[in-house]
């Protein structure tokens, strides 16, 4: 099944409007600037958002602090907190400020602030709860784990790579990923959010290092599947060098099913519009390309609803967006292809803003496969490192 959307109207024209009483409770899983852009758009419609953010980054400022202070990587959490924050813009700019000199070179002030707060309260999870309060976050941002964990990739040749940076640099196709140490327990905060959710969103973001790691939390997919609520995947606009080289939309979904089982997801949102030639050339130089939307006609994904449209953020690509300037300070600022926060949030609310019973009935009529299958068994734990 597929459909396309018209993004010609503004978010302010949508009938739901901010703080609508009928707005669904959304739980989003991911990390990085893709997740932050999604949250920025969603908060214009609802404050009932729980963002579960990956914490396996081991590069840049986050990686340095993770190693030097034996703590959870703060960068992705910082971006998501600031996307949902309701504070003076100067505070946002300060927390996104990145030093370019002396021993602080490369560090983002927000990462340093989270490090200090964690040392003061004695726990990363507690520090993030306090930051939700301090920054007047609309919704809540929750770390996937309050413990320091690592990501391990298994390659087809039998070798393994440990850590996000090493995985990307390996130059090898990824067969599967796992979190170490395993299992990673699901927090009561995440469990409660899942039980109360009306809609689950996965991505956008790095497939193997932002989206899938969250789904490997012990018992998480079983809990999500048990709700019967819709599960929506937002695919990246471009492939990611060292991670999804040559991947189509079909390949992204196959990788997801390797880790969470058949029948996932219920719907996919994908950009099928043009990407400016200068952006294509920029990514081509880095070994990346636009992700082809080739899902239609694939038998195993016939029950998946494909929603396509123009979701490319032109302002960010041209360096003109205030969100890019103030909120998207990242370890990977060279990546210019971003989803437009307003467009992606609008299509979510136009397509999925339904009462749970109606959504369940629609899913039942769309597929006769019965209840969602259980996720596959965890990938065998890795004994060594690369």
Secondary structure by P-SEA (a helix, b strand, c coil): cbbbbbccccccccccccccccccbbbbbbbcaaaaaaaaaaaaccccbbbbccccccccaaaaaaaaccccccaaaaaaaaaaccccaaaaaaaaccccccccccccaaaaaaaaaaaaaccaaaaaaaaaaaaccccccccccccbbbbbbbcccccccccaaaaaaccccccccccccccccccaaaaaaaaaccbbbcccccccccccccccccaaaaaaaaaccbbbbbbbccccccccccccaaaaaaaaaaccccccccbbbbbcccccaaaaaaaaaacccccccccccccccccbbbbbccccccccccccccccccccccccccccccccaaaaaaaaaacccccaaaaaaaaaaacccccccccccccccccccc
